[in-house]
Amino acid sequence: MTIEPREFHTAIATLSGTSMAAPHVSGGAALLWSIASDGATSVREPRQMVPAILDSCVRLPGYGPEAQGHGLLQIVAAARRL
């Protein structure tokens, strides 16, 4: 039996929008909730984490708010704000 090698085509694309950001933010929120739910913080509801998430984002130079929203997610900094 002979298996012929196949030619693989690869491409790099830039994707943006809420569909690209949502998995990152929800994963970050899940990490924060795991920290907050251990009783070491005053957070009792997931919505209480929103200010920590938004206030800890870092703006990327060269991009306006329409291109980056609140900026780069900083989960460690958000956890420190809980």
Secondary structure, DSSP 8 states (H G I E B T S, - for coil): ----------------SHHHHHHHHHHHHHHHHHHIIIIISS--SGGGGHHHHHHH-B--TT--HHHHTT-B--HHHHHHH-
